[in-house]
Amino acid sequence: MTIEEIRQGAVMLFNKPFDWSSFDVVKKVKRLTQAKVGHAGTLDPFATGLLILCTGKFTKRIIQFQDLEKEYTGTMTLGATTPSFDLEKPVDHIYDIKHISEAKIINATLLFEGETMQAPPAFSAVFVEGRRSYKKARQGEVFQLEKRKVLLHKFVITAVALPEVSFRIVCSKGFYVRSLVNDFGKALHSGAYLSALCRTRIGNYHLSDAWQMEDFATFVNGQQSKEYASINTGE
């Protein structure tokens, strides 16, 4: 693939770095390639993993990727909560976890598999009265978000080392892993927040096939050097 082909139109996979917004990745790719770029589904800044970008004429195809099922691996920390349900905000409450066993954790997953109603986190991009809810939450406004129907295909506990619990899930469009973790803590009569998250798959697109940002920058710079050399030699 050449830069010109990317400008014309391509579907590209990237591994979003920790503490980057999805739009940061879009801006970086746009700056490097001078192409029209859009993403097919955001990741929270404190999450990593697969981000699908469409360029050029393929930006018209973004919607077809948004409905695909997603797979994530993650870690939750039991015994505490944060206002954002993840690492964005500091811990605001501490809870007991002495009563929690590995068996109880595994059994609790059954409460969430299948079709359920889920409320998005207050710190999310959902619109409330014409404003993004995270903007209202950051200003200390109190409000409630309506629950939505979501589908959790799989919820597997992969490791337990209290207070940390690692897991893998497969879910539908519009599913908030942060909300799942917060609700999971309540189901255990405790609290929980999301301390790590990685999106590993979107439909049949896998993280293992994604560009690392630094590798893509090196690739583009190499392509531009070849183009510059070609112009100077008249080839």
Residue pairs with C-beta under 8 A, 6 or more apart in sequence:
1 10
2 223
3 33
3 35
3 220
3 223
3 224
3 227
6 12
6 33
6 35
6 55
6 56
7 33
7 34
7 35
7 36
7 55
7 56
8 56
8 57
9 54
9 55
9 56
9 57
9 58
9 59
10 54
10 55
10 56
10 58
11 52
11 53
11 54
11 58
11 61
11 65
12 29
12 52
12 53
12 54
12 55
12 211
13 50
13 51
13 52
13 53
13 205
13 206
13 207
13 209
13 210
13 211
14 25
14 29
14 50
14 51
14 53
14 210
14 211
14 213
14 216
15 48
15 49
15 50
15 51
15 207
15 210
15 211
15 212
15 213
16 22
16 25
16 43
16 47
16 48
16 49
16 50
16 51
17 48
17 213
18 45
18 46
18 47
18 48
19 45
19 46
20 45
20 213
21 42
21 45
22 39
22 41
22 42
22 43
22 51
23 39
25 39
25 51
25 53
25 213
26 37
26 38
26 39
26 53
28 213
28 217
29 35
29 37
29 53
29 55
29 216
30 36
30 37
32 216
32 217
32 220
33 55
33 220
35 55
35 56
36 55
36 56
36 59
37 53
37 54
37 55
37 59
38 53
38 54
38 59
38 62
39 51
39 52
39 53
39 54
39 62
40 52
40 53
40 54
40 62
40 63
40 65
40 66
40 202
41 51
41 52
41 65
41 66
41 70
41 202
42 125
43 49
43 51
43 199
44 86
44 88
44 178
44 197
45 88
46 86
46 87
46 88
46 194
46 197
47 197
47 198
47 199
48 197
48 198
48 199
49 72
49 197
49 198
49 199
49 200
49 207
50 199
50 200
50 201
50 202
50 205
50 206
50 207
50 210
51 199
51 210
52 65
52 202
52 205
54 60
54 61
54 62
54 65
65 202
65 203
65 205
66 173
67 173
68 173
68 202
68 203
68 205
69 153
69 170
69 171
69 172
69 173
69 202
69 203
70 170
70 171
70 172
70 173
70 175
70 199
70 201
70 202
71 168
71 169
71 170
71 171
71 199
71 200
71 201
71 202
72 168
72 169
72 171
72 177
72 197
72 198
72 199
72 200
73 158
73 166
73 167
73 168
73 197
73 198
73 200
74 166
74 167
74 168
74 169
74 177
74 181
74 194
74 196
74 197
74 198
75 164
75 165
75 166
75 167
75 194
75 195
75 196
75 197
76 164
76 165
76 167
76 181
76 184
76 185
76 192
76 193
76 194
76 195
77 163
77 164
77 165
77 192
77 193
77 195
78 95
78 97
78 100
78 162
78 163
78 164
78 165
78 185
78 188
78 190
78 191
78 192
79 94
79 95
79 96
79 97
79 162
79 163
79 190
79 191
79 192
80 91
80 93
80 94
80 95
80 163
80 191
80 192
80 193
81 91
81 92
81 93
81 95
81 182
81 185
81 191
81 192
81 193
82 88
82 89
82 90
82 91
82 92
82 193
83 89
83 92
83 122
83 123
83 137
84 121
84 122
84 123
84 137
84 178
85 121
85 123
85 178
85 179
85 181
85 182
85 193
85 194
86 178
86 193
86 194
86 195
86 197
87 193
87 194
87 195
88 123
89 123
91 193
93 191
94 191
95 185
95 190
95 191
96 190
97 162
97 163
97 188
97 190
99 189
99 190
100 162
100 188
100 190
102 157
102 160
104 188
105 157
105 160
105 165
105 188
106 157
108 184
108 187
108 188
109 155
109 156
109 157
109 167
109 184
111 187
112 152
112 155
112 180
112 183
112 184
112 187
113 152
113 153
113 154
113 155
114 151
114 152
115 149
115 150
115 151
116 149
116 150
116 151
116 152
117 147
117 148
117 149
117 150
118 147
118 148
118 149
118 150
118 175
118 176
118 179
118 180
118 183
119 144
119 145
119 146
119 147
119 148
119 179
120 126
120 133
120 145
120 148
120 176
120 179
121 145
121 176
121 178
121 179
121 182
122 133
122 134
122 136
122 137
122 143
122 145
123 133
123 134
123 137
123 138
124 132
124 133
124 134
124 145
124 176
125 132
125 133
125 134
126 132
126 133
126 145
127 133
128 136
128 143
128 145
133 143
133 145
136 143
148 174
150 171
150 172
150 174
150 175
150 176
151 171
151 172
151 175
152 169
152 170
152 171
152 172
152 175
152 180
153 169
153 170
153 171
153 172
154 168
154 169
154 170
155 167
155 169
155 180
156 167
156 168
156 169
157 165
157 166
157 167
158 166
158 167
158 168
159 165
159 166
160 166
164 195
165 192
169 177
169 180
171 177
177 194
177 197
178 193
178 194
181 192
181 193
181 194
182 191
182 192
182 193
184 192
185 191
185 192
185 193
198 207
199 207
200 206
200 207
201 207
211 219
